[in-house]
Amino acid sequence: MTGTSRPEEGPVQLDGSEGEGGGQILRSALSLSLITGRPFHITRLRQRRDPSGLRPQHLACVRGAEALSSSTSEGATVGASELSFTPGPVRPGDYLLEVGTAGSTPLLFQCLFFPLALAGGGQLTLRGGTHLPHSPSYHYLVNVWLPVMHAYGLHASLSLTHAGFYPEGGGEFQAELSAPAEPPRLVDLPARGTLQDITVSSFVGGLPFSIADRQSRAAEAALRERGLYCHSQNRALPVTRSAGTVTFILAEFENTFAGFTALGERGRPAEEVGREAAEAVARFMESAGAIDEHLGDQLLLPAALLAAGRLGPSTPGTTRFTASRVTEHLTTHARVIERFLPVKVAVEPGGAVEVRPA
């Protein structure tokens, strides 16, 4: 179901400084270009970041897109502020990709997931960081992001070989992707419903197991202070050359679920890590959103593919949801999507989002 090029429309022109001005503009453009067959040209890459320009982890996404296809790029070098990408057909199959020590394997996975699935599926083995700042964690992918993809008929199974923490990385996970199943006609998530369960998962890799216990106890206490009760589990993660800790909290509601991650760092008390994750849950509970702000952003692409008929025939092919907060990531992502697909993304200041055919 991947597209073929429509040269009469010409390359999509993108301004990398627009909105949040980060790497997401490039990652979304790569996914959409492979899916639609439309080339793109992006200027002022990551101009709002310091350092600006293409960094190694973003270059890994370009190289990953090229590895899955016969695509070509111009200007794809570290530090570049301008890049052109011409997509080729995506080849289903098995791929091993290196992101680099501090590069995010979850972000690379999200970039390549849709093009490879729509091409028929395959296996991705990704090496790099699995639990990093400013990136969804591996556990967020498995427990929150992937179940939502299943709702759109997009299926995959993930397995973690080694966790990779900042700055050494050294993590690895495998993903088995299937061809799309029958898509839904409508995805409607206006309200989260009643809270049903909260699970605190505290992990350590290459560090004393007592740290995991301290994190989970602090998270439990912080949740109880707010009248939120939970159960917890402490686990050791296999690692190679990196060491780190993570607290992941999954909140399950009648209609939706939300995930919250806090990462340990050298010199930071374990109790702070646990409390940080719990406080994120509390902030979400104070909002009216059906889903957390990060999932709101990440839901736009499958919603747009549904609306554009890329997942198969679906009427009306509309997605409606409420996010706990409207972020610049969400609004920037919406504008990029509308440049590639015949869809309309309507975002209300209060968090209501609708993705429908244009």
C-alpha positions as CSV (number, residue, x, y, z in Angstrom):
1,M,0.0,0.0,0.0
2,T,3.0,2.3,-0.2
3,G,2.6,5.0,-2.8
4,T,4.2,5.8,-6.1
5,S,5.7,9.1,-6.9
6,R,3.6,11.9,-8.3
7,P,6.2,14.1,-10.0
8,E,3.6,16.6,-11.2
9,E,3.2,17.7,-7.6
10,G,6.9,18.2,-7.1
11,P,8.9,17.8,-3.9
12,V,7.2,18.8,-0.7
13,Q,9.0,21.9,0.7
14,L,9.5,22.0,4.4
15,D,10.9,24.5,6.8
16,G,12.8,22.7,9.6
17,S,12.5,25.7,11.9
18,E,8.7,25.7,11.9
19,G,6.8,25.1,15.2
20,E,8.9,23.0,17.6
21,G,11.7,23.1,15.1
22,G,13.2,19.7,16.1
23,G,14.0,16.3,14.6
24,Q,10.4,15.2,14.4
25,I,9.8,17.2,11.2
26,L,12.5,15.2,9.4
27,R,11.3,11.8,10.9
28,S,7.7,12.4,9.9
29,A,8.7,13.6,6.4
30,L,10.8,10.4,5.9
31,S,7.9,8.2,6.9
32,L,5.4,10.0,4.7
33,S,7.8,10.3,1.8
34,L,8.3,6.5,1.7
35,I,4.6,5.9,2.1
36,T,3.3,8.4,-0.6
37,G,6.3,8.3,-3.0
38,R,6.6,12.1,-2.8
39,P,10.1,13.5,-2.5
40,F,10.8,16.4,-0.1
41,H,13.3,19.2,0.5
42,I,13.9,20.5,4.0
43,T,15.7,23.7,4.9
44,R,16.8,25.2,8.3
45,L,17.0,21.7,9.8
46,R,16.5,21.7,13.6
47,Q,17.2,25.4,13.7
48,R,15.5,25.8,17.1
49,R,17.9,23.2,18.7
50,D,21.4,23.6,20.0
51,P,23.4,22.4,18.2
52,S,21.2,22.9,15.1
53,G,21.4,20.9,12.0
54,L,21.5,17.2,11.3
55,R,22.8,15.2,14.3
56,P,24.0,11.5,14.1
57,Q,20.7,10.1,15.5
58,H,18.8,12.0,12.8
59,L,21.2,10.9,10.1
60,A,20.5,7.3,11.3
61,C,16.8,7.8,10.3
62,V,17.8,8.9,6.8
63,R,20.1,5.9,6.4
64,G,17.4,3.6,7.8
65,A,14.9,4.9,5.3
66,E,17.4,4.4,2.5
67,A,18.2,0.9,3.8
68,L,14.5,-0.2,3.5
69,S,14.2,1.1,0.0
70,S,15.9,2.4,-3.2
71,S,15.7,6.0,-1.9
72,T,18.4,8.6,-2.3
73,S,19.3,11.7,-0.4
74,E,21.4,14.8,-0.9
75,G,23.1,16.8,1.9
76,A,22.7,14.0,4.5
77,T,25.8,14.8,6.6
78,V,26.2,15.6,10.3
79,G,25.6,19.3,10.8
80,A,23.8,19.9,7.6
81,S,21.0,22.4,7.6
82,E,19.4,21.4,4.3
83,L,18.5,18.0,2.9
84,S,16.7,16.5,-0.1
85,F,15.1,13.1,-0.1
86,T,13.8,11.1,-3.1
87,P,11.9,7.9,-2.1
88,G,12.0,4.6,-3.7
89,P,9.8,1.5,-3.2
90,V,10.1,0.0,0.3
91,R,11.2,-3.7,0.3
92,P,9.7,-6.0,2.9
93,G,12.3,-8.0,4.7
94,D,14.6,-8.2,7.7
95,Y,16.9,-5.3,8.6
96,L,19.6,-4.7,11.2
97,L,20.2,-0.9,11.8
98,E,22.6,0.9,14.2
99,V,21.4,4.2,15.6
100,G,24.7,4.9,17.5
101,T,25.5,5.1,21.2
102,A,23.1,7.9,22.3
103,G,20.6,7.6,19.4
104,S,17.0,6.6,20.1
105,T,15.9,3.2,18.8
106,P,12.2,3.9,19.6
107,L,12.3,7.0,17.5
108,L,13.9,5.2,14.6
109,F,11.3,2.4,15.0
110,Q,8.4,4.9,14.8
111,C,9.9,6.5,11.7
112,L,10.2,3.1,9.8
113,F,7.3,1.2,11.2
114,F,4.6,2.6,8.9
115,P,6.4,2.3,5.6
116,L,7.6,-1.2,6.3
117,A,4.2,-2.4,7.6
118,L,2.4,-1.0,4.5
119,A,5.0,-2.7,2.3
120,G,4.1,-6.1,3.7
121,G,6.1,-6.2,7.0
122,G,9.3,-7.8,8.1
123,Q,11.8,-7.7,11.0
124,L,13.7,-4.7,12.4
125,T,16.7,-5.2,14.7
126,L,17.6,-1.8,16.1
127,R,20.7,-1.1,18.1
128,G,21.4,2.0,20.2
129,G,19.6,3.7,23.1
130,T,16.3,2.2,24.4
131,H,15.7,4.5,27.4
132,L,16.8,8.1,26.7
133,P,15.7,11.6,27.6
134,H,13.4,13.3,25.1
135,S,12.3,10.0,23.5
136,P,9.7,7.4,24.1
137,S,11.1,4.5,26.1
138,Y,11.0,0.9,25.0
139,H,8.4,0.2,27.6
140,Y,6.2,3.1,26.4
141,L,6.3,1.6,22.9
142,V,5.2,-1.8,24.2
143,N,2.6,-0.8,26.7
144,V,1.0,2.4,25.2
145,W,2.0,3.1,21.6
146,L,1.8,-0.4,20.1
147,P,-1.7,-1.3,21.5
148,V,-3.0,1.9,19.8
149,M,-1.3,0.8,16.5
150,H,-3.2,-2.5,16.8
151,A,-6.5,-0.5,17.0
152,Y,-5.6,0.7,13.4
153,G,-4.9,-2.8,12.1
154,L,-1.2,-2.3,12.4
155,H,0.5,-5.2,14.3
156,A,3.9,-5.9,15.6
157,S,5.6,-7.8,18.4
158,L,8.6,-6.4,20.2
159,S,11.3,-8.1,22.3
160,L,14.2,-6.5,24.2
161,T,17.6,-8.0,24.1
162,H,19.5,-5.4,26.0
163,A,18.5,-2.0,27.4
164,G,20.6,1.0,26.4
165,F,20.9,4.0,28.7
166,Y,22.4,7.5,28.0
167,P,25.2,8.1,27.2
168,E,26.7,4.7,26.4
169,G,23.7,3.1,24.7
170,G,24.4,-0.4,23.7
171,G,20.8,-1.5,23.7
172,E,19.0,-3.7,21.2
173,F,15.4,-4.8,20.4
174,Q,13.7,-6.7,17.7
175,A,10.4,-6.0,16.1
176,E,8.3,-8.3,13.9
177,L,6.0,-6.3,11.7
178,S,2.9,-7.8,10.0
179,A,1.1,-6.5,6.9
180,P,-1.9,-4.3,7.8
181,A,-5.2,-6.0,8.9
182,E,-8.6,-4.6,8.2
183,P,-8.7,-1.0,9.4
184,P,-11.4,0.5,11.7
185,R,-14.0,2.8,10.3
186,L,-13.8,5.3,13.1
187,V,-11.6,5.8,16.1
188,D,-13.3,7.9,18.8
189,L,-11.6,8.6,22.1
190,P,-13.4,11.7,23.6
191,A,-13.0,10.6,27.2
192,R,-10.7,8.3,29.2
193,G,-13.5,7.0,31.5
194,T,-13.0,5.5,35.0
195,L,-9.5,4.8,36.3
196,Q,-9.2,1.0,36.5
197,D,-5.6,0.3,37.4
198,I,-2.1,1.8,37.9
199,T,1.0,-0.3,37.6
200,V,4.4,1.0,38.7
201,S,7.3,-0.8,37.0
202,S,10.8,0.0,38.3
203,F,13.8,-1.2,36.4
204,V,17.6,-1.2,36.9
205,G,20.3,-2.2,34.5
206,G,23.9,-2.8,35.6
207,L,23.2,-1.2,39.1
208,P,22.2,-2.5,42.5
209,F,18.6,-4.0,42.6
210,S,17.8,-2.0,45.7
211,I,17.6,1.1,43.5
212,A,14.5,-0.3,41.8
213,D,12.9,-0.9,45.2
214,R,13.6,2.7,46.3
215,Q,12.1,4.1,43.0
216,S,8.9,2.1,43.2
217,R,8.4,2.9,46.9
218,A,8.7,6.6,46.3
219,A,6.3,6.4,43.3
220,E,3.8,4.5,45.4
221,A,4.0,7.0,48.2
222,A,3.6,10.0,45.9
223,L,0.6,8.4,44.2
224,R,-1.0,7.5,47.6
225,E,-0.7,11.2,48.7
226,R,-2.9,12.1,45.8
227,G,-5.4,9.3,46.5
228,L,-4.2,7.1,43.7
229,Y,-3.5,3.5,44.5
230,C,-1.3,1.1,42.5
231,H,0.6,-2.1,42.5
232,S,4.3,-2.3,41.6
233,Q,6.9,-4.6,40.2
234,N,10.7,-4.3,40.3
235,R,12.8,-5.9,37.5
236,A,16.4,-6.1,36.3
237,L,17.1,-5.3,32.7
238,P,19.9,-6.9,30.7
239,V,22.6,-4.5,29.6
240,T,25.9,-4.6,27.8
241,R,28.1,-1.5,28.4
242,S,25.5,1.0,29.8
243,A,23.9,1.2,33.2
244,G,20.8,3.1,34.3
245,T,17.4,3.1,35.9
246,V,13.9,3.8,34.8
247,T,10.4,4.1,36.4
248,F,7.5,3.5,34.0
249,I,3.9,3.9,35.2
250,L,1.0,2.6,33.2
251,A,-2.4,4.1,34.0
252,E,-5.4,2.1,32.6
253,F,-8.8,3.6,32.1
254,E,-12.2,2.5,30.9
255,N,-11.5,3.7,27.4
256,T,-7.8,4.5,27.1
257,F,-4.5,4.2,28.8
258,A,-1.5,6.4,29.4
259,G,2.2,5.9,30.2
260,F,4.7,8.0,32.1
261,T,8.5,7.5,32.2
262,A,11.2,8.9,34.5
263,L,14.9,8.1,34.0
264,G,17.7,7.9,36.5
265,E,20.9,9.8,36.1
266,R,24.3,9.8,37.9
267,G,24.0,11.5,41.2
268,R,20.2,11.7,41.2
269,P,18.5,10.0,44.2
270,A,16.3,7.0,43.2
271,E,13.4,8.6,45.2
272,E,13.4,11.6,42.8
273,V,13.0,9.3,39.8
274,G,10.0,7.5,41.3
275,R,8.4,10.8,42.4
276,E,8.9,12.3,38.9
277,A,6.9,9.5,37.2
278,A,4.2,9.7,39.8
279,E,3.8,13.5,39.5
280,A,3.4,13.1,35.7
281,V,0.5,10.7,36.4
282,A,-1.0,13.2,38.8
283,R,-0.8,16.1,36.3
284,F,-2.5,13.9,33.7
285,M,-5.3,13.1,36.1
286,E,-5.9,16.8,36.6
287,S,-6.5,17.2,32.9
288,A,-9.5,16.3,30.9
289,G,-7.6,14.5,28.1
290,A,-8.4,11.0,27.1
291,I,-4.7,10.3,26.2
292,D,-1.4,11.7,27.3
293,E,0.2,14.6,25.4
294,H,2.9,12.4,23.8
295,L,0.4,9.8,22.4
296,G,-1.7,12.7,21.1
297,D,1.2,13.7,18.9
298,Q,2.1,10.1,17.9
299,L,-1.5,9.2,17.1
300,L,-1.7,11.7,14.2
301,L,0.2,9.6,11.6
302,P,-1.9,6.4,11.8
303,A,-5.0,8.6,12.0
304,A,-3.9,10.4,8.8
305,L,-3.2,7.1,7.0
306,L,-6.7,5.9,7.9
307,A,-8.3,9.1,6.7
308,A,-6.3,9.0,3.5
309,G,-7.3,5.4,2.7
310,R,-3.7,4.2,3.0
311,L,-4.7,1.4,5.5
312,G,-7.5,0.2,3.2
313,P,-11.0,1.3,2.4
314,S,-12.6,2.9,5.5
315,T,-15.6,5.2,5.8
316,P,-15.7,7.7,7.4
317,G,-12.0,7.0,8.3
318,T,-12.1,9.7,11.0
319,T,-10.2,9.8,14.3
320,R,-11.3,11.9,17.2
321,F,-9.6,12.2,20.6
322,T,-8.8,14.6,23.3
323,A,-5.1,15.1,24.4
324,S,-4.2,16.2,27.9
325,R,-2.2,19.1,26.4
326,V,-1.8,20.5,22.9
327,T,2.0,20.7,22.3
328,E,4.1,22.3,19.6
329,H,5.1,18.8,18.6
330,L,1.4,18.0,17.9
331,T,0.6,21.1,15.9
332,T,3.9,20.9,13.9
333,H,3.3,17.3,13.1
334,A,-0.2,18.1,11.9
335,R,1.1,20.6,9.4
336,V,3.7,18.2,8.0
337,I,1.1,15.5,7.6
338,E,-1.2,17.8,5.7
339,R,1.6,18.6,3.2
340,F,1.8,14.9,2.2
341,L,-1.7,13.5,2.6
342,P,-5.2,14.7,1.6
343,V,-6.4,15.0,5.2
344,K,-7.4,17.7,7.6
345,V,-6.2,17.9,11.1
346,A,-8.3,20.1,13.3
347,V,-6.8,21.0,16.7
348,E,-8.8,22.8,19.4
349,P,-7.0,24.8,22.2
350,G,-8.7,22.6,24.8
351,G,-7.1,19.4,23.4
352,A,-9.9,18.1,21.1
353,V,-8.3,16.7,17.9
354,E,-10.0,15.4,14.7
355,V,-8.3,13.8,11.7
356,R,-10.5,13.4,8.7
357,P,-10.4,13.1,4.9
358,A,-9.8,16.6,3.3
